[in-house]
Amino acid sequence: MTERWNPDRAAARLRRPCAADDKYRRGVLGVRTGSARYPGAAVLGVCAAWRTGVGLLRYAPPIEERASEPGLPPPAAAVLAARPETVFGEPGGRPCDAWLIGSGTDPAERPFAEREALLRLLRGPSPAVIDAGALDLVREARSGGGPTAPAILTPHAGEFERLWRDADLDALPGGWAPRPPRAGSEPPPTEAGARRDAALRLAERLAATVLLKGSVTVVATPRGRDFAWGPATPWLASAGTGDVLGGILGALVAARAEEVRADPELLGPLGITAALLHDLAARIASGDEEANGAGRPITALDVAEAIPAAISRL
């Protein structure tokens, strides 16, 4: 039975800081996102994670062979200009509590050294939020028989279909649509059921939680729990908002990393909480409080900047 999420349940997943906290106790998030082609993806994810309340954020630029595009800064320079409180470089003696990887990267342009670095993270102890250009490594990381990090994948419909094929699953469930429903609308019951069933099957096959993005976001865990939130405000249907969602989720996971390592199924509630918080921030930024399409156009950075107000609202 799908668990429909709500603000009260989401609020219970947010970690309120206390007097005994320091920056490390509030969660240390490592971010390995962005590229010479897409430096903005790194900026959006980092900004969203900071605005969600992570205690410390370490940005480790992906290894690249491509030089930055003419007129564009390298991802690290773009992140420094946007969020100077960010720490840079690989972690030293103290590992990160969680990692966000893949946003704004292209596996077709990934050098061998970067592939190996990502696989080390996926086989390490820290929970990982895996987006976009790192999704293709999940099955390989989990096929060696060794330890693997608790992981939550954040594909859109097209990425989900590629993951499905790579996992050697049979035909997608009847009712599956190649594109999610129009932003701001509920999918038909047959399509909603197909998205739920497909997410559950992929989560079981990959032994990882799956967050299937769309107007209605579906989250499925390997042990068969599934959650839903939406329909989200249609103003969220714009470039870069997925990078913001990744940053929100990375911060939530870093704050609860010890609990997630003990029980990776907790990535389900954290994933759907991130989707709700993402939608609420977009509604606040756009003025679309009732999620009915009223309000005004927004950008992904507007959503990131509204996250503190959304957390306060919850």
RANORJO-V781068 format. One record per residue. N is the residue number from 1. RES is the residue in one letter. OMEGA is omega in whole degrees, -180 to 180 (* if undefined). Layout:
((N | RES | OMEGA) (N | RES | OMEGA))
This chain:
((1 | M | 180) (2 | T | 177) (3 | E | 177) (4 | R | -175) (5 | W | 178) (6 | N | -176) (7 | P | -180) (8 | D | 179) (9 | R | 177) (10 | A | -178) (11 | A | -179) (12 | A | -180) (13 | R | 178) (14 | L | -179) (15 | R | 177) (16 | R | 180) (17 | P | 179) (18 | C | -175) (19 | A | -178) (20 | A | -176) (21 | D | 162) (22 | D | -175) (23 | K | -179) (24 | Y | -180) (25 | R | 178) (26 | R | 175) (27 | G | 177) (28 | V | -178) (29 | L | 170) (30 | G | -178) (31 | V | 178) (32 | R | -173) (33 | T | 177) (34 | G | -177) (35 | S | 176) (36 | A | 179) (37 | R | -175) (38 | Y | 179) (39 | P | -178) (40 | G | 179) (41 | A | 178) (42 | A | -179) (43 | V | -177) (44 | L | 180) (45 | G | 179) (46 | V | 179) (47 | C | -179) (48 | A | -180) (49 | A | 177) (50 | W | -177) (51 | R | 176) (52 | T | 173) (53 | G | 177) (54 | V | -177) (55 | G | 179) (56 | L | 179) (57 | L | 179) (58 | R | 179) (59 | Y | 178) (60 | A | -176) (61 | P | 175) (62 | P | 175) (63 | I | -177) (64 | E | 171) (65 | E | 180) (66 | R | 173) (67 | A | 179) (68 | S | 178) (69 | E | 179) (70 | P | 179) (71 | G | -180) (72 | L | 176) (73 | P | 170) (74 | P | -178) (75 | P | -178) (76 | A | 179) (77 | A | 179) (78 | A | 178) (79 | V | -180) (80 | L | -180) (81 | A | -177) (82 | A | -174) (83 | R | -176) (84 | P | 178) (85 | E | -179) (86 | T | 174) (87 | V | -173) (88 | F | 175) (89 | G | 179) (90 | E | 178) (91 | P | 179) (92 | G | -177) (93 | G | -177) (94 | R | -179) (95 | P | 175) (96 | C | 179) (97 | D | 180) (98 | A | -180) (99 | W | 169) (100 | L | -175) (101 | I | 167) (102 | G | -176) (103 | S | 176) (104 | G | 178) (105 | T | -178) (106 | D | -179) (107 | P | 179) (108 | A | -180) (109 | E | -175) (110 | R | 177) (111 | P | -177) (112 | F | -178) (113 | A | 178) (114 | E | 176) (115 | R | -180) (116 | E | 179) (117 | A | 179) (118 | L | 178) (119 | L | 177) (120 | R | 178) (121 | L | -177) (122 | L | 177) (123 | R | -179) (124 | G | -175) (125 | P | -172) (126 | S | 177) (127 | P | -175) (128 | A | 169) (129 | V | -170) (130 | I | -175) (131 | D | 163) (132 | A | -170) (133 | G | 176) (134 | A | -176) (135 | L | -176) (136 | D | -177) (137 | L | -172) (138 | V | -176) (139 | R | 179) (140 | E | -179) (141 | A | -175) (142 | R | -176) (143 | S | -175) (144 | G | 180) (145 | G | 180) (146 | G | 179) (147 | P | 177) (148 | T | 180) (149 | A | 168) (150 | P | -171) (151 | A | 170) (152 | I | -178) (153 | L | -176) (154 | T | -179) (155 | P | 162) (156 | H | -171) (157 | A | -179) (158 | G | 178) (159 | E | 179) (160 | F | -180) (161 | E | 178) (162 | R | 176) (163 | L | 180) (164 | W | 180) (165 | R | -179) (166 | D | 180) (167 | A | 178) (168 | D | 174) (169 | L | -179) (170 | D | -176) (171 | A | 176) (172 | L | -178) (173 | P | 177) (174 | G | -176) (175 | G | 178) (176 | W | 177) (177 | A | -179) (178 | P | 176) (179 | R | 177) (180 | P | 180) (181 | P | 178) (182 | R | -179) (183 | A | 178) (184 | G | -178) (185 | S | 175) (186 | E | 174) (187 | P | 174) (188 | P | -177) (189 | P | -179) (190 | T | 179) (191 | E | 178) (192 | A | 178) (193 | G | 179) (194 | A | 179) (195 | R | 178) (196 | R | -177) (197 | D | -180) (198 | A | 180) (199 | A | 180) (200 | L | -179) (201 | R | 180) (202 | L | 178) (203 | A | 178) (204 | E | -177) (205 | R | -176) (206 | L | -177) (207 | A | -180) (208 | A | 176) (209 | T | -178) (210 | V | 173) (211 | L | -178) (212 | L | -175) (213 | K | 178) (214 | G | 176) (215 | S | 168) (216 | V | 180) (217 | T | 179) (218 | V | 176) (219 | V | -180) (220 | A | 180) (221 | T | -178) (222 | P | -178) (223 | R | 170) (224 | G | 172) (225 | R | 175) (226 | D | -173) (227 | F | 178) (228 | A | 172) (229 | W | 176) (230 | G | 5) (231 | P | 178) (232 | A | 176) (233 | T | 180) (234 | P | 177) (235 | W | 178) (236 | L | -177) (237 | A | 179) (238 | S | -174) (239 | A | 174) (240 | G | -178) (241 | T | 175) (242 | G | 176) (243 | D | 177) (244 | V | 178) (245 | L | 178) (246 | G | 178) (247 | G | 176) (248 | I | -177) (249 | L | 178) (250 | G | 179) (251 | A | 179) (252 | L | -179) (253 | V | 179) (254 | A | -179) (255 | A | -178) (256 | R | -170) (257 | A | -179) (258 | E | 178) (259 | E | -180) (260 | V | 177) (261 | R | 179) (262 | A | -179) (263 | D | -179) (264 | P | 177) (265 | E | 178) (266 | L | 176) (267 | L | 176) (268 | G | 177) (269 | P | 179) (270 | L | 179) (271 | G | -178) (272 | I | 173) (273 | T | 177) (274 | A | 179) (275 | A | 178) (276 | L | -179) (277 | L | 176) (278 | H | 180) (279 | D | -179) (280 | L | 177) (281 | A | 179) (282 | A | 179) (283 | R | 177) (284 | I | -178) (285 | A | -175) (286 | S | -173) (287 | G | -179) (288 | D | -174) (289 | E | -178) (290 | E | -179) (291 | A | -180) (292 | N | 178) (293 | G | 175) (294 | A | 177) (295 | G | -170) (296 | R | 179) (297 | P | 179) (298 | I | 173) (299 | T | 180) (300 | A | 180) (301 | L | 174) (302 | D | 179) (303 | V | 180) (304 | A | -178) (305 | E | -179) (306 | A | -178) (307 | I | 179) (308 | P | 178) (309 | A | 179) (310 | A | 178) (311 | I | 177) (312 | S | 179) (313 | R | 179) (314 | L | *))
